[in-house]
Amino acid sequence: MTGGEQEAVRERIRRGLVYTESEAAFLAPRRRPDLVFEYNRTPPGDERRKRELLEAALGSVGERCVLLAPFHAAFASNVHIGDDFFGNVNLTFVDDVDIRIGDGVMIAPGVTLTTTGHPVHPARRVDFARFSEPIVIEDKVWIGSNAVVLPGVRIGYGSVIGAGSVVSRDIPPMVVAVGAPCRVLRPVTDDDLTTRLP
């Protein structure tokens, strides 16, 4: 594939249009499966090695990042994580394009962040045809267990996504949102400062 053809595929990907596995094959060197595999096999106490592997695998990673093994990634190199991140077990990044996670984000077990979907009509799914749109998770977001965040979604500052939610559209800042499809339930207010106190 020529440089011009590669750029044409990149442009289709940027625009969220359908592209195939064969067309995107030139992106394969950006995948980091061996680093993800090694990270998942590294003993929990070997924090220095785990940090080295995260820095090598991910697009960028901030300070005080905790990512419990195992995690899974399509590329890993398209994942960008800010400071003070906590990701619990079985976090899956389908990062065919960028997933950008801000500072102070917490993600519970079994969450999937997927930038990629497939055409509805089976005739358009030949050669694993797909489309991809970036995901943005702003600072201080908390995502509950087994939630799924779909392509192109932005979750606003300080919001909470309830367990088991399917987030198919943008979520504004400072709200609690739940359900499948995920919908805003209520705002986060100062009353939430007094819940669960001893």
N, CA, C and O atoms as a DFTB+ gen file, in Angstrom:
792 C
 N C O
     1  1       0.839      -1.183       0.000
     2  2       0.000       0.000       0.000
     3  2       0.884       1.247       0.000
     4  3       1.815       1.349       0.799
     5  1       0.598       2.178      -0.880
     6  2       1.405       3.400      -0.984
     7  2       1.102       4.348       0.166
     8  3       0.105       4.199       0.873
     9  1       1.977       5.319       0.333
    10  2       1.772       6.334       1.359
    11  2       0.464       7.087       1.172
    12  3      -0.224       7.394       2.146
    13  1       0.120       7.383      -0.073
    14  2      -1.138       8.069      -0.363
    15  2      -2.359       7.222      -0.015
    16  3      -3.359       7.734       0.487
    17  1      -2.264       5.917      -0.287
    18  2      -3.369       5.014       0.054
    19  2      -3.522       4.891       1.568
    20  3      -4.636       4.859       2.090
    21  1      -2.383       4.822       2.268
    22  2      -2.441       4.773       3.730
    23  2      -3.078       6.034       4.301
    24  3      -3.896       5.966       5.219
    25  1      -2.701       7.177       3.753
    26  2      -3.277       8.438       4.236
    27  2      -4.776       8.491       3.965
    28  3      -5.525       9.028       4.782
    29  1      -5.228       7.951       2.846
    30  2      -6.663       7.907       2.533
    31  2      -7.412       7.048       3.556
    32  3      -8.509       7.412       3.979
    33  1      -6.831       5.915       3.957
    34  2      -7.449       5.066       4.982
    35  2      -7.473       5.798       6.317
    36  3      -8.488       5.787       7.013
    37  1      -6.358       6.438       6.679
    38  2      -6.325       7.213       7.927
    39  2      -7.415       8.286       7.946
    40  3      -8.060       8.505       8.972
    41  1      -7.613       8.940       6.825
    42  2      -8.637       9.986       6.750
    43  2     -10.030       9.392       6.936
    44  3     -10.863       9.988       7.619
    45  1     -10.301       8.218       6.336
    46  2     -11.597       7.562       6.549
    47  2     -11.785       7.198       8.014
    48  3     -12.874       7.360       8.566
    49  1     -10.718       6.703       8.644
    50  2     -10.801       6.363      10.061
    51  2     -11.091       7.623      10.876
    52  3     -11.956       7.603      11.752
    53  1     -10.378       8.720      10.597
    54  2     -10.596       9.983      11.327
    55  2     -12.023      10.479      11.202
    56  3     -12.563      11.084      12.128
    57  1     -12.638      10.217      10.041
    58  2     -14.001      10.690       9.790
    59  2     -15.068       9.720      10.312
    60  3     -16.261       9.990      10.176
    61  1     -14.652       8.593      10.910
    62  2     -15.606       7.629      11.433
    63  2     -16.292       6.806      10.365
    64  3     -17.387       6.286      10.581
    65  1     -15.646       6.682       9.199
    66  2     -16.215       5.907       8.091
    67  2     -15.719       4.462       8.145
    68  3     -14.762       4.153       8.854
    69  1     -16.372       3.592       7.399
    70  2     -16.042       2.164       7.418
    71  2     -14.716       1.913       6.710
    72  3     -14.426       2.493       5.664
    73  1     -13.921       1.030       7.313
    74  2     -12.666       0.554       6.724
    75  2     -12.518      -0.919       7.072
    76  3     -13.175      -1.409       7.991
    77  1     -11.655      -1.633       6.343
    78  2     -11.536      -3.073       6.533
    79  2     -10.216      -3.434       7.218
    80  3      -9.303      -2.619       7.350
    81  1     -10.165      -4.681       7.642
    82  2      -8.947      -5.200       8.271
    83  2      -7.768      -5.131       7.315
    84  3      -6.671      -4.738       7.712
    85  1      -7.979      -5.507       6.062
    86  2      -6.890      -5.462       5.083
    87  2      -6.403      -4.030       4.865
    88  3      -5.200      -3.785       4.776
    89  1      -7.340      -3.093       4.780
    90  2      -6.955      -1.698       4.572
    91  2      -6.159      -1.141       5.747
    92  3      -5.290      -0.288       5.566
    93  1      -6.457      -1.621       6.947
    94  2      -5.796      -1.097       8.145
    95  2      -4.573      -1.917       8.558
    96  3      -3.980      -1.649       9.603
    97  1      -4.192      -2.901       7.764
    98  2      -3.082      -3.792       8.139
    99  2      -1.786      -3.037       8.386
   100  3      -0.967      -3.473       9.196
   101  1      -1.582      -1.916       7.706
   102  2      -0.342      -1.153       7.897
   103  2      -0.225      -0.561       9.301
   104  3       0.854      -0.120       9.696
   105  1      -1.333      -0.545      10.063
   106  2      -1.306      -0.034      11.438
   107  2      -0.871      -1.095      12.451
   108  3      -0.647      -0.773      13.618
   109  1      -0.749      -2.343      12.027
   110  2      -0.443      -3.451      12.939
   111  2       0.799      -3.237      13.795
   112  3       0.791      -3.658      14.952
   113  1       1.873      -2.606      13.301
   114  2       3.043      -2.405      14.167
   115  2       2.774      -1.551      15.415
   116  3       3.589      -1.533      16.337
   117  1       1.646      -0.849      15.448
   118  2       1.291      -0.053      16.634
   119  2       0.658      -0.908      17.739
   120  3       0.451      -0.430      18.854
   121  1       0.355      -2.167      17.427
   122  2      -0.227      -3.055      18.433
   123  2       0.858      -3.501      19.425
   124  3       2.017      -3.684      19.050
   125  1       0.464      -3.673      20.690
   126  2       1.417      -4.037      21.751
   127  2       0.990      -5.292      22.518
   128  3       1.018      -5.285      23.748
   129  1       0.591      -6.379      21.823
   130  2       0.066      -7.545      22.549
   131  2       1.094      -8.215      23.454
   132  3       0.742      -8.696      24.531
   133  1       2.357      -8.254      23.037
   134  2       3.366      -8.909      23.869
   135  2       3.597      -8.141      25.169
   136  3       3.799      -8.747      26.221
   137  1       3.568      -6.805      25.100
   138  2       3.751      -5.999      26.307
   139  2       2.564      -6.147      27.256
   140  3       2.742      -6.223      28.472
   141  1       1.360      -6.187      26.702
   142  2       0.164      -6.390      27.534
   143  2       0.217      -7.770      28.182
   144  3      -0.078      -7.913      29.368
   145  1       0.589      -8.780      27.408
   146  2       0.710     -10.138      27.941
   147  2       1.732     -10.179      29.080
   148  3       1.479     -10.773      30.128
   149  1       2.879      -9.547      28.868
   150  2       3.913      -9.553      29.914
   151  2       3.450      -8.799      31.150
   152  3       3.700      -9.234      32.275
   153  1       2.777      -7.669      30.950
   154  2       2.243      -6.911      32.093
   155  2       1.313      -7.794      32.926
   156  3       1.403      -7.818      34.153
   157  1       0.431      -8.510      32.256
   158  2      -0.544      -9.342      32.957
   159  2       0.095     -10.517      33.688
   160  3      -0.515     -11.074      34.600
   161  1       1.319     -10.907      33.305
   162  2       2.040     -12.007      33.952
   163  2       3.034     -11.525      35.008
   164  3       3.605     -12.343      35.730
   165  1       3.249     -10.226      35.109
   166  2       4.227      -9.684      36.049
   167  2       3.655      -9.711      37.463
   168  3       2.506      -9.316      37.666
   169  1       4.438     -10.172      38.453
   170  2       3.924     -10.224      39.826
   171  2       3.459      -8.846      40.312
   172  3       4.095      -7.837      40.008
   173  1       2.355      -8.799      41.062
   174  2       1.817      -7.520      41.524
   175  2       2.832      -6.669      42.297
   176  3       2.795      -5.441      42.230
   177  1       3.738      -7.326      43.031
   178  2       4.707      -6.582      43.828
   179  2       5.826      -5.937      43.032
   180  3       6.545      -5.093      43.565
   181  1       5.994      -6.307      41.777
   182  2       7.077      -5.755      40.961
   183  2       6.593      -4.467      40.284
   184  3       6.400      -4.412      39.069
   185  1       6.408      -3.448      41.102
   186  2       5.819      -2.196      40.632
   187  2       6.695      -1.490      39.600
   188  3       6.183      -0.876      38.664
   189  1       8.010      -1.578      39.769
   190  2       8.905      -0.924      38.813
   191  2       8.735      -1.517      37.417
   192  3       8.620      -0.778      36.440
   193  1       8.718      -2.841      37.320
   194  2       8.574      -3.493      36.017
   195  2       7.197      -3.218      35.413
   196  3       7.077      -2.979      34.212
   197  1       6.164      -3.253      36.248
   198  2       4.820      -2.976      35.736
   199  2       4.752      -1.564      35.163
   200  3       4.134      -1.344      34.121
   201  1       5.382      -0.612      35.837
   202  2       5.386       0.759      35.331
   203  2       6.130       0.847      33.995
   204  3       5.666       1.507      33.065
   205  1       7.273       0.188      33.905
   206  2       8.036       0.175      32.648
   207  2       7.185      -0.372      31.495
   208  3       7.179       0.180      30.395
   209  1       6.475      -1.454      31.766
   210  2       5.660      -2.077      30.730
   211  2       4.492      -1.174      30.313
   212  3       4.171      -1.075      29.129
   213  1       3.861      -0.518      31.295
   214  2       2.771       0.407      30.952
   215  2       3.286       1.554      30.090
   216  3       2.655       1.925      29.101
   217  1       4.431       2.114      30.467
   218  2       4.996       3.221      29.698
   219  2       5.344       2.786      28.269
   220  3       5.207       3.567      27.327
   221  1       5.790       1.548      28.117
   222  2       6.141       1.045      26.788
   223  2       4.899       0.700      25.961
   224  3       4.903       0.859      24.741
   225  1       3.846       0.232      26.618
   226  2       2.665      -0.241      25.893
   227  2       1.693       0.882      25.543
   228  3       1.203       0.951      24.416
   229  1       1.414       1.758      26.501
   230  2       0.371       2.763      26.313
   231  2       0.899       3.967      25.545
   232  3       2.106       4.196      25.465
   233  1      -0.033       4.731      24.984
   234  2       0.349       5.969      24.298
   235  2       0.937       6.978      25.254
   236  3       1.909       7.657      24.924
   237  1       0.352       7.085      26.447
   238  2       0.893       7.914      27.522
   239  2       0.244       7.476      28.825
   240  3      -0.882       6.979      28.838
   241  1       0.968       7.668      29.915
   242  2       0.464       7.278      31.231
   243  2       0.985       8.264      32.271
   244  3       2.175       8.578      32.304
   245  1       0.072       8.751      33.124
   246  2       0.422       9.738      34.132
   247  2       1.032       9.121      35.378
   248  3       1.352       7.933      35.421
   249  1       1.182       9.966      36.391
   250  2       1.735       9.536      37.676
   251  2       0.656       8.836      38.501
   252  3      -0.538       9.090      38.341
   253  1       1.109       7.948      39.387
   254  2       0.225       7.247      40.320
   255  2      -0.911       6.526      39.598
   256  3      -2.084       6.662      39.946
   257  1      -0.530       5.769      38.601
   258  2      -1.492       4.994      37.814
   259  2      -1.518       3.555      38.332
   260  3      -0.486       2.887      38.387
   261  1      -2.707       3.090      38.710
   262  2      -2.897       1.702      39.121
   263  2      -3.809       1.047      38.087
   264  3      -4.941       1.479      37.875
   265  1      -3.295       0.000      37.451
   266  2      -4.079      -0.767      36.485
   267  2      -3.911      -2.237      36.854
   268  3      -2.877      -2.848      36.585
   269  1      -4.954      -2.792      37.478
   270  2      -4.864      -4.157      37.962
   271  2      -4.954      -5.151      36.810
   272  3      -5.748      -4.987      35.883
   273  1      -4.125      -6.177      36.891
   274  2      -4.122      -7.229      35.872
   275  2      -5.238      -8.232      36.159
   276  3      -5.587      -8.466      37.317
   277  1      -5.796      -8.826      35.096
   278  2      -5.444      -8.571      33.708
   279  2      -6.225      -7.400      33.113
   280  3      -7.348      -7.096      33.517
   281  1      -5.577      -6.752      32.130
   282  2      -6.317      -5.845      31.272
   283  2      -6.090      -6.297      29.839
   284  3      -5.195      -7.098      29.568
   285  1      -6.897      -5.787      28.928
   286  2      -6.845      -6.221      27.534
   287  2      -6.894      -4.986      26.648
   288  3      -7.528      -3.990      26.995
   289  1      -6.224      -5.053      25.504
   290  2      -6.214      -3.912      24.586
   291  2      -6.043      -4.397      23.161
   292  3      -5.307      -5.348      22.896
   293  1      -6.731      -3.732      22.249
   294  2      -6.555      -4.029      20.827
   295  2      -5.186      -3.553      20.361
   296  3      -4.471      -4.282      19.674
   297  1      -4.824      -2.336      20.734
   298  2      -3.525      -1.770      20.381
   299  2      -2.707      -1.461      21.628
   300  3      -1.523      -1.792      21.680
   301  1      -3.307      -0.842      22.621
   302  2      -2.678      -0.290      23.828
   303  2      -2.011       1.051      23.535
   304  3      -2.073       1.966      24.356
   305  1      -1.376       1.173      22.378
   306  2      -0.658       2.416      22.054
   307  2      -1.593       3.597      21.815
   308  3      -1.136       4.739      21.766
   309  1      -2.890       3.345      21.667
   310  2      -3.856       4.432      21.484
   311  2      -4.556       4.816      22.787
   312  3      -5.504       5.602      22.775
   313  1      -4.093       4.262      23.908
   314  2      -4.670       4.576      25.220
   315  2      -3.795       5.620      25.905
   316  3      -2.576       5.473      25.990
   317  1      -4.447       6.681      26.394
   318  2      -3.757       7.773      27.087
   319  2      -4.433       7.978      28.438
   320  3      -5.622       8.293      28.504
   321  1      -3.668       7.797      29.518
   322  2      -4.218       7.838      30.875
   323  2      -3.540       8.962      31.647
   324  3      -2.322       9.125      31.578
   325  1      -4.337       9.738      32.384
   326  2      -3.823      10.837      33.194
   327  2      -3.302      10.380      34.548
   328  3      -3.077       9.191      34.773
   329  1      -3.114      11.341      35.443
   330  2      -2.621      11.076      36.798
   331  2      -3.719      10.494      37.686
   332  3      -4.909      10.665      37.423
   333  1      -3.290       9.801      38.749
   334  2      -4.191       9.319      39.805
   335  2      -5.331       8.461      39.247
   336  3      -6.499       8.651      39.585
   337  1      -4.964       7.531      38.400
   338  2      -5.931       6.624      37.754
   339  2      -5.994       5.307      38.512
   340  3      -4.972       4.784      38.957
   341  1      -7.207       4.776      38.654
   342  2      -7.368       3.425      39.179
   343  2      -8.257       2.636      38.234
   344  3      -9.422       2.981      38.037
   345  1      -7.706       1.571      37.644
   346  2      -8.456       0.675      36.778
   347  2      -8.472      -0.710      37.384
   348  3      -7.415      -1.304      37.598
   349  1      -9.644      -1.232      37.660
   350  2      -9.761      -2.541      38.292
   351  2      -9.627      -3.652      37.243
   352  3      -9.429      -3.368      36.062
   353  1      -9.731      -4.898      37.667
   354  2      -9.451      -6.064      36.826
   355  2     -10.385      -6.137      35.621
   356  3     -11.516      -5.650      35.651
   357  1      -9.875      -6.759      34.563
   358  2     -10.635      -7.034      33.336
   359  2     -11.150      -5.779      32.651
   360  3     -12.262      -5.756      32.123
   361  1     -10.335      -4.744      32.668
   362  2     -10.629      -3.546      31.886
   363  2     -10.197      -3.816      30.451
   364  3      -9.062      -4.222      30.200
   365  1     -11.112      -3.589      29.510
   366  2     -10.844      -3.857      28.099
   367  2     -10.867      -2.554      27.320
   368  3     -11.846      -1.810      27.358
   369  1      -9.772      -2.287      26.613
   370  2      -9.662      -1.141      25.721
   371  2      -9.726      -1.641      24.278
   372  3      -8.793      -2.302      23.821
   373  1     -10.791      -1.345      23.560
   374  2     -10.826      -1.601      22.120
   375  2     -10.406      -0.278      21.484
   376  3     -11.235       0.539      21.083
   377  1      -9.101      -0.100      21.408
   378  2      -8.511       1.212      21.098
   379  2      -7.977       1.274      19.671
   380  3      -6.798       1.555      19.454
   381  1      -8.845       1.012      18.705
   382  2      -8.418       1.156      17.312
   383  2      -8.086       2.615      17.007
   384  3      -7.276       2.901      16.125
   385  1      -8.717       3.538      17.741
   386  2      -8.337       4.958      17.750
   387  2      -8.221       5.380      19.209
   388  3      -8.363       4.549      20.106
   389  1      -7.967       6.661      19.457
   390  2      -7.619       7.120      20.808
   391  2      -8.721       6.918      21.844
   392  3      -9.904       7.145      21.588
   393  1      -8.283       6.482      23.023
   394  2      -9.065       6.546      24.252
   395  2      -8.274       7.465      25.176
   396  3      -7.139       7.157      25.540
   397  1      -8.875       8.593      25.553
   398  2      -8.198       9.582      26.406
   399  2      -8.918       9.659      27.742
   400  3     -10.103       9.982      27.815
   401  1      -8.168       9.353      28.800
   402  2      -8.699       9.294      30.157
   403  2      -8.010      10.372      30.979
   404  3      -6.781      10.439      31.010
   405  1      -8.795      11.219      31.646
   406  2      -8.252      12.334      32.409
   407  2      -7.678      11.921      33.755
   408  3      -7.417      10.744      34.003
   409  1      -7.487      12.910      34.615
   410  2      -6.923      12.714      35.949
   411  2      -8.009      12.286      36.934
   412  3      -9.169      12.677      36.805
   413  1      -7.614      11.476      37.920
   414  2      -8.515      11.111      39.008
   415  2      -9.681      10.232      38.587
   416  3     -10.734      10.256      39.224
   417  1      -9.509       9.463      37.531
   418  2     -10.583       8.584      37.033
   419  2     -10.487       7.229      37.725
   420  3      -9.396       6.697      37.927
   421  1     -11.656       6.676      38.087
   422  2     -11.727       5.338      38.669
   423  2     -12.650       4.480      37.809
   424  3     -13.749       4.898      37.444
   425  1     -12.182       3.268      37.490
   426  2     -12.955       2.348      36.662
   427  2     -13.035       1.006      37.380
   428  3     -12.014       0.429      37.754
   429  1     -14.249       0.520      37.568
   430  2     -14.518      -0.712      38.305
   431  2     -14.245      -1.947      37.441
   432  3     -13.916      -1.812      36.262
   433  1     -14.378      -3.160      38.019
   434  2     -14.080      -4.383      37.266
   435  2     -14.999      -4.589      36.060
   436  3     -16.170      -4.210      36.071
   437  1     -14.427      -5.202      35.019
   438  2     -15.202      -5.690      33.891
   439  2     -15.714      -4.633      32.933
   440  3     -16.667      -4.883      32.196
   441  1     -15.104      -3.458      32.926
   442  2     -15.558      -2.376      32.045
   443  2     -14.921      -2.520      30.669
   444  3     -13.759      -2.910      30.549
   445  1     -15.698      -2.199      29.625
   446  2     -15.205      -2.182      28.251
   447  2     -15.334      -0.786      27.684
   448  3     -16.409      -0.187      27.719
   449  1     -14.229      -0.269      27.159
   450  2     -14.211       1.006      26.441
   451  2     -13.912       0.672      24.991
   452  3     -12.781       0.313      24.663
   453  1     -14.906       0.784      24.115
   454  2     -14.712       0.359      22.734
   455  2     -14.906       1.511      21.762
   456  3     -15.988       2.089      21.668
   457  1     -13.846       1.832      21.047
   458  2     -13.909       2.890      20.039
   459  2     -14.449       2.389      18.709
   460  3     -14.639       3.177      17.783
   461  1     -14.696       1.097      18.604
   462  2     -14.979       0.503      17.302
   463  2     -16.293      -0.269      17.295
   464  3     -16.620      -0.986      18.240
   465  1     -17.039      -0.101      16.199
   466  2     -18.257      -0.856      15.944
   467  2     -18.226      -1.385      14.520
   468  3     -17.249      -1.193      13.795
   469  1     -19.294      -2.046      14.131
   470  2     -19.362      -2.665      12.805
   471  2     -20.665      -2.286      12.120
   472  3     -21.660      -2.018      12.795
   473  1     -20.678      -2.259      10.781
   474  2     -21.916      -1.948      10.069
   475  2     -23.023      -2.940      10.414
   476  3     -22.754      -4.104      10.710
   477  1     -24.250      -2.477      10.375
   478  2     -25.393      -3.326      10.704
   479  2     -25.621      -4.382       9.630
   480  3     -25.871      -5.542       9.958
   481  1     -25.541      -4.011       8.366
   482  2     -25.843      -4.971       7.293
   483  2     -24.673      -5.946       7.127
   484  3     -23.527      -5.512       7.014
   485  1     -24.945      -7.264       7.109
   486  2     -23.859      -8.239       7.034
   487  2     -23.001      -8.106       5.775
   488  3     -21.816      -8.437       5.807
   489  1     -23.568      -7.633       4.682
   490  2     -22.781      -7.475       3.455
   491  2     -21.689      -6.436       3.619
   492  3     -20.713      -6.443       2.868
   493  1     -21.837      -5.537       4.596
   494  2     -20.831      -4.501       4.822
   495  2     -19.796      -4.911       5.869
   496  3     -18.892      -4.135       6.180
   497  1     -19.918      -6.127       6.418
   498  2     -18.961      -6.579       7.439
   499  2     -17.891      -7.507       6.871
   500  3     -17.161      -8.134       7.638
   501  1     -17.780      -7.609       5.555
   502  2     -16.761      -8.433       4.911
   503  2     -15.387      -7.901       5.304
   504  3     -15.199      -6.690       5.418
   505  1     -14.417      -8.811       5.513
   506  2     -13.046      -8.445       5.888
   507  2     -13.037      -7.637       7.190
   508  3     -12.255      -6.699       7.344
   509  1     -13.923      -8.016       8.127
   510  2     -14.004      -7.389       9.457
   511  2     -14.178      -5.877       9.365
   512  3     -13.601      -5.135      10.159
   513  1     -14.973      -5.420       8.398
   514  2     -15.198      -3.987       8.209
   515  2     -15.715      -3.364       9.500
   516  3     -16.497      -3.969      10.234
   517  1     -15.260      -2.143       9.759
   518  2     -15.584      -1.485      11.021
   519  2     -15.477       0.020      10.861
   520  3     -15.010       0.527       9.841
   521  1     -15.925       0.727      11.900
   522  2     -15.723       2.167      12.001
   523  2     -15.225       2.441      13.409
   524  3     -15.483       1.659      14.323
   525  1     -14.517       3.541      13.589
   526  2     -13.925       3.858      14.887
   527  2     -14.062       5.342      15.179
   528  3     -13.870       6.182      14.300
   529  1     -14.398       5.655      16.431
   530  2     -14.473       7.032      16.898
   531  2     -13.868       7.109      18.296
   532  3     -14.095       6.215      19.111
   533  1     -13.102       8.161      18.588
   534  2     -12.411       8.266      19.886
   535  2     -13.377       8.345      21.066
   536  3     -14.519       8.784      20.931
   537  1     -12.894       7.912      22.212
   538  2     -13.593       8.053      23.496
   539  2     -12.788       9.026      24.353
   540  3     -11.559       8.972      24.381
   541  1     -13.494       9.912      25.048
   542  2     -12.869      10.834      26.004
   543  2     -13.575      10.688      27.345
   544  3     -14.797      10.807      27.435
   545  1     -12.789      10.430      28.380
   546  2     -13.302      10.375      29.749
   547  2     -12.608      11.498      30.508
   548  3     -11.397      11.451      30.725
   549  1     -13.372      12.501      30.908
   550  2     -12.787      13.677      31.552
   551  2     -12.394      13.374      32.998
   552  3     -12.660      12.285      33.507
   553  1     -11.762      14.340      33.649
   554  2     -11.257      14.183      35.012
   555  2     -12.359      13.781      35.999
   556  3     -13.523      14.151      35.848
   557  1     -11.952      13.016      37.009
   558  2     -12.767      12.685      38.182
   559  2     -14.001      11.837      37.881
   560  3     -14.937      11.813      38.680
   561  1     -14.019      11.152      36.761
   562  2     -15.146      10.274      36.419
   563  2     -14.991       8.949      37.153
   564  3     -13.877       8.467      37.360
   565  1     -16.129       8.364      37.547
   566  2     -16.158       7.015      38.117
   567  2     -17.099       6.184      37.260
   568  3     -18.257       6.551      37.066
   569  1     -16.593       5.050      36.742
   570  2     -17.384       4.146      35.908
   571  2     -17.571       2.833      36.663
   572  3     -16.599       2.189      37.054
   573  1     -18.841       2.440      36.864
   574  2     -19.165       1.247      37.638
   575  2     -18.934      -0.052      36.890
   576  3     -18.717      -0.061      35.678
   577  1     -18.984      -1.141      37.627
   578  2     -18.679      -2.480      37.113
   579  2     -19.504      -2.845      35.883
   580  3     -20.694      -2.544      35.793
   581  1     -18.838      -3.497      34.949
   582  2     -19.469      -4.077      33.760
   583  2     -20.163      -3.060      32.861
   584  3     -21.038      -3.425      32.076
   585  1     -19.788      -1.806      32.966
   586  2     -20.304      -0.803      32.031
   587  2     -19.589      -0.945      30.697
   588  3     -18.463      -1.437      30.629
   589  1     -20.262      -0.507      29.638
   590  2     -19.696      -0.496      28.294
   591  2     -19.832       0.919      27.753
   592  3     -20.921       1.492      27.741
   593  1     -18.705       1.476      27.302
   594  2     -18.694       2.807      26.698
   595  2     -18.426       2.626      25.211
   596  3     -17.421       2.031      24.822
   597  1     -19.335       3.143      24.379
   598  2     -19.315       2.891      22.940
   599  2     -18.587       3.990      22.160
   600  3     -18.245       5.028      22.725
   601  1     -18.352       3.763      20.868
   602  2     -17.546       4.696      20.072
   603  2     -18.070       6.131      20.093
   604  3     -19.275       6.374      20.040
   605  1     -17.127       7.072      20.171
   606  2     -17.431       8.485      20.048
   607  2     -17.959       9.158      21.288
   608  3     -18.313      10.336      21.235
   609  1     -18.028       8.453      22.414
   610  2     -18.621       9.001      23.637
   611  2     -17.618       9.861      24.399
   612  3     -16.430       9.547      24.468
   613  1     -18.131      10.964      24.972
   614  2     -17.394      11.794      25.928
   615  2     -18.174      11.771      27.239
   616  3     -19.374      12.045      27.260
   617  1     -17.483      11.443      28.334
   618  2     -18.094      11.473      29.664
   619  2     -17.520      12.676      30.394
   620  3     -16.305      12.793      30.550
   621  1     -18.399      13.575      30.843
   622  2     -17.990      14.846      31.409
   623  2     -17.436      14.756      32.819
   624  3     -17.648      13.775      33.532
   625  1     -16.727      15.799      33.200
   626  2     -16.037      15.924      34.488
   627  2     -16.944      15.499      35.649
   628  3     -18.095      15.924      35.758
   629  1     -16.377      14.638      36.516
   630  2     -17.008      14.310      37.783
   631  2     -18.222      13.418      37.715
   632  3     -18.838      13.150      38.747
   633  1     -18.588      12.949      36.543
   634  2     -19.800      12.140      36.430
   635  2     -19.567      10.702      36.880
   636  3     -18.442      10.205      36.906
   637  1     -20.677      10.056      37.233
   638  2     -20.677       8.663      37.678
   639  2     -21.535       7.865      36.709
   640  3     -22.670       8.242      36.419
   641  1     -20.992       6.762      36.211
   642  2     -21.719       5.854      35.332
   643  2     -22.058       4.606      36.133
   644  3     -21.164       3.927      36.637
   645  1     -23.342       4.303      36.252
   646  2     -23.789       3.168      37.056
   647  2     -23.360       1.829      36.488
   648  3     -23.144       1.682      35.285
   649  1     -23.242       0.861      37.377
   650  2     -22.842      -0.492      36.983
   651  2     -23.787      -1.046      35.929
   652  3     -25.002      -0.865      36.009
   653  1     -23.215      -1.721      34.941
   654  2     -23.994      -2.376      33.904
   655  2     -24.538      -1.457      32.831
   656  3     -25.290      -1.902      31.963
   657  1     -24.176      -0.187      32.869
   658  2     -24.696       0.762      31.886
   659  2     -24.066       0.556      30.516
   660  3     -22.939       0.073      30.403
   661  1     -24.811       0.929      29.475
   662  2     -24.311       0.950      28.107
   663  2     -24.352       2.407      27.658
   664  3     -25.422       2.959      27.403
   665  1     -23.179       3.020      27.566
   666  2     -23.081       4.459      27.307
   667  2     -22.914       4.662      25.804
   668  3     -21.837       4.439      25.253
   669  1     -23.988       5.084      25.155
   670  2     -23.989       5.222      23.704
   671  2     -24.013       6.677      23.245
   672  3     -23.939       6.955      22.048
   673  1     -24.118       7.607      24.201
   674  2     -24.120       9.035      23.858
   675  2     -23.363       9.795      24.937
   676  3     -23.119       9.269      26.023
   677  1     -22.994      11.031      24.636
   678  2     -22.231      11.847      25.581
   679  2     -22.989      12.022      26.896
   680  3     -24.217      12.106      26.924
   681  1     -22.214      12.074      27.989
   682  2     -22.755      12.306      29.325
   683  2     -22.191      13.644      29.815
   684  3     -20.978      13.849      29.780
   685  1     -23.054      14.550      30.268
   686  2     -22.559      15.861      30.705
   687  2     -21.781      15.761      32.017
   688  3     -21.784      14.714      32.664
   689  1     -21.116      16.849      32.408
   690  2     -20.381      16.857      33.674
   691  2     -21.311      16.759      34.889
   692  3     -22.468      17.176      34.843
   693  1     -20.778      16.201      35.964
   694  2     -21.374      16.231      37.301
   695  2     -22.796      15.685      37.352
   696  3     -23.700      16.314      37.903
   697  1     -22.977      14.490      36.760
   698  2     -24.263      13.807      36.854
   699  2     -24.029      12.343      37.203
   700  3     -22.932      11.812      37.032
   701  1     -25.087      11.703      37.696
   702  2     -25.139      10.248      37.821
   703  2     -25.970       9.753      36.646
   704  3     -27.100      10.204      36.454
   705  1     -25.429       8.840      35.867
   706  2     -26.115       8.317      34.683
   707  2     -26.102       6.796      34.751
   708  3     -25.087       6.192      35.097
   709  1     -27.234       6.181      34.420
   710  2     -27.366       4.729      34.547
   711  2     -28.209       4.173      33.411
   712  3     -28.943       4.906      32.749
   713  1     -28.096       2.871      33.194
   714  2     -29.024       2.176      32.323
   715  2     -28.464       1.756      30.990
   716  3     -27.324       2.050      30.631
   717  1     -29.335       1.038      30.256
   718  2     -28.987       0.563      28.920
   719  2     -30.171       0.866      28.006
   720  3     -31.130       0.095      27.985
   721  1     -30.136       1.951      27.260
   722  2     -29.019       2.893      27.127
   723  2     -28.883       3.790      28.354
   724  3     -29.854       4.042      29.067
   725  1     -27.674       4.261      28.581
   726  2     -27.364       5.083      29.741
   727  2     -28.028       6.453      29.608
   728  3     -27.927       7.117      28.576
   729  1     -28.712       6.857      30.686
   730  2     -29.384       8.161      30.718
   731  2     -29.069       8.853      32.034
   732  3     -28.801       8.199      33.041
   733  1     -29.103      10.177      32.018
   734  2     -28.856      10.954      33.230
   735  2     -29.984      10.696      34.215
   736  3     -31.161      10.838      33.883
   737  1     -29.610      10.314      35.436
   738  2     -30.575      10.073      36.510
   739  2     -30.772      11.332      37.347
   740  3     -31.897      11.718      37.661
   741  1     -29.651      11.965      37.702
   742  2     -29.714      13.154      38.550
   743  2     -28.375      13.860      38.546
   744  3     -27.380      13.282      38.107
   745  1     -28.321      15.107      39.027
   746  2     -27.028      15.777      39.152
   747  2     -26.272      15.276      40.379
   748  3     -26.874      14.754      41.317
   749  1     -24.970      15.435      40.367
   750  2     -24.149      15.281      41.569
   751  2     -24.233      16.612      42.305
   752  3     -23.947      17.659      41.724
   753  1     -24.628      16.581      43.592
   754  2     -24.820      17.817      44.362
   755  2     -24.025      17.768      45.660
   756  3     -23.398      16.757      45.973
   757  1     -24.055      18.869      46.416
   758  2     -23.378      18.906      47.718
   759  2     -23.985      17.937      48.702
   760  3     -23.331      17.560      49.674
   761  1     -25.234      17.516      48.476
   762  2     -25.824      16.480      49.354
   763  2     -25.018      15.198      49.277
   764  3     -24.993      14.430      50.238
   765  1     -24.357      14.948      48.152
   766  2     -23.551      13.740      48.004
   767  2     -22.298      13.768      48.877
   768  3     -21.650      12.739      49.064
   769  1     -21.954      14.941      49.411
   770  2     -20.787      15.029      50.315
   771  2     -21.054      14.359      51.659
   772  3     -20.118      14.035      52.388
   773  1     -22.325      14.152      51.988
   774  2     -22.659      13.615      53.323
   775  2     -23.129      12.175      53.286
   776  3     -23.503      11.641      54.330
   777  1     -23.129      11.523      52.138
   778  2     -23.588      10.136      52.089
   779  2     -22.507       9.192      52.600
   780  3     -21.310       9.424      52.425
   781  1     -22.967       8.130      53.230
   782  2     -22.099       7.049      53.722
   783  2     -21.079       7.496      54.748
   784  3     -20.008       6.900      54.863
   785  1     -21.401       8.538      55.492
   786  2     -20.515       8.960      56.576
   787  2     -20.738       8.057      57.787
   788  3     -21.836       7.531      57.971
   789  1     -19.689       7.868      58.628
   790  2     -19.874       7.017      59.819
   791  2     -20.782       7.677      60.842
   792  3     -21.043       7.102      61.898
